[in-house]
Amino acid sequence: MAESNRSMMDPPIETLLERAGSKFVLVSLASQRARQINDYYSKLGEGLGSIVPPQVDSTSTKSLSIAFDEIAAAKIVPEPIEEEPEEAE
């Protein structure tokens, strides 16, 4: 990677956008997953639940960074929304 293209963000934003497809999907996917990770850690002492633990080993303690790591590793992928056809009246 060229010096001028280096950023402090790891994983690179380009990788995240490539996996998500758009900025909107990336923001929605990462924020939803970060909330799930927060819920997982807050309910950790309560026993097994339906919340999926983090899917990657990360040095970060922040849930959003862990979510970005999961997206970059293709452990979390967006699901396309199927639109229902409009009904004619």
C-alpha positions in Angstrom: 0.0 0.0 0.0 1.4 3.4 -0.9 2.3 5.8 1.9 -0.2 8.4 0.7 -3.1 5.9 0.8 -2.4 4.7 4.4 -5.0 5.5 7.0 -5.2 5.0 10.7 -8.4 2.9 10.3 -8.0 -0.8 10.4 -9.8 -2.5 8.7 -9.6 0.1 5.8 -12.9 1.8 4.9 -12.5 0.6 1.3 -12.7 -3.0 2.5 -15.7 -2.3 4.6 -17.5 -0.5 1.8 -16.7 -3.3 -0.6 -18.2 -5.9 1.8 -21.3 -3.9 2.6 -22.0 -2.4 -0.9 -22.9 1.1 0.3 -22.3 3.6 3.1 -25.9 3.3 4.3 -25.7 -0.5 4.5 -22.3 -0.3 6.2 -23.6 2.1 8.9 -26.8 0.1 9.4 -25.1 -3.2 9.6 -22.3 -2.1 11.9 -24.5 -0.2 14.3 -27.0 -3.1 14.6 -24.2 -5.6 15.2 -22.5 -3.3 17.7 -25.8 -3.2 19.7 -25.9 -7.0 19.6 -22.3 -7.2 20.9 -23.1 -4.7 23.7 -26.2 -6.8 24.7 -24.0 -10.0 24.6 -21.4 -8.4 27.0 -24.1 -6.9 29.3 -25.9 -10.3 29.7 -22.7 -12.4 29.9 -23.3 -13.5 33.5 -26.9 -14.4 33.0 -26.2 -17.7 31.2 -26.7 -18.7 27.6 -28.9 -16.6 25.5 -29.9 -16.1 21.9 -27.3 -13.3 21.3 -24.3 -14.4 19.2 -20.9 -13.6 20.7 -18.2 -11.8 18.7 -17.2 -13.9 15.6 -13.6 -12.7 15.4 -10.7 -12.3 17.8 -10.1 -8.6 18.2 -7.7 -6.6 20.2 -10.4 -3.9 20.5 -12.8 -3.5 23.4 -15.2 -1.3 21.6 -18.2 -3.0 20.1 -18.3 -0.9 16.9 -14.7 -1.8 16.2 -15.4 -5.5 16.7 -18.4 -5.1 14.4 -16.1 -3.6 11.7 -13.7 -6.4 12.2 -16.5 -9.0 11.7 -17.7 -7.2 8.5 -14.1 -7.1 7.1 -13.7 -10.8 7.8 -17.0 -11.5 6.1 -18.4 -13.1 9.3 -21.3 -10.6 9.2 -22.9 -9.9 5.8 -25.9 -7.8 4.8 -29.0 -9.6 3.7 -30.8 -8.0 0.7 -34.3 -6.8 1.4 -36.9 -8.2 -1.0 -39.5 -5.7 -1.8 -43.1 -6.8 -2.0 -44.8 -6.0 -5.3 -47.4 -3.2 -5.0 -51.0 -4.3 -5.3 -53.2 -2.6 -7.8 -56.5 -1.4 -6.4 
